[in-house]
Amino acid sequence: MKIFANENLFEPIIDYLRSLGNDVLSIRDCGLSGISDNEVYEKACKEEKHGHYYHG
């Protein structure tokens, strides 16, 4: 599964998802911390990845 992770998703969870074989790209990986949820969605669409949004 392709996943684009919001910056609020903890790194150990991202690592775990990757260990299961998922293709995970995070906001932090892209150097885009602080962008809006709309921008996250737009980036996920461009990357053809499903967005995971966590608001804590």
N, C-alpha and C positions, 0 to 999 in steps of 0.2 A: 504494500500500500504506500502511496505517496502522501506525505503529511508535511504541511507548513505550519510550524509551531509558533504561537505568540510568545513574546518574551516572558510572560508570566508562568509558562510551563517550566517546572524545575528541570535542571540539566540531567539529574539522575533518571528522570522519567524519559527524557529524550534518548539518553543512552540505552535504556531498557528497550524502548521501541525499536531502536536501531539493531540491538542484539537479536531481536525477533525477526530481522530481515526487512524491516520497513525502511523506505527511503525518506528520511526526515531531514528537513532543512528548517533551521530556526531563525527568527528575527535576529538573534545575537550573531549567528553565523554570517549573516549578510551585513552586519554593522548598521542595522536599521532600528535599534532600540529607540523607543519613544514615538514611533509613527502611530497614526490613528488606526482604529479598527478598520475603517474603510480602506485605508492604504494597505493594511495587511491583507484584506480580502482581494484587492486589486492585484497585489503581488502574487498571491496564491493562484489566482486565475492565470496570470502570465506564466507562472512556473508549472501550471497544470497539476497543482497539488491541492489536496483537500486541506482546508484550514481547520486548525484546532484552536478554539478560543477559550481561554480560562480567565475568569475575572475573580480575583481573590479579595 
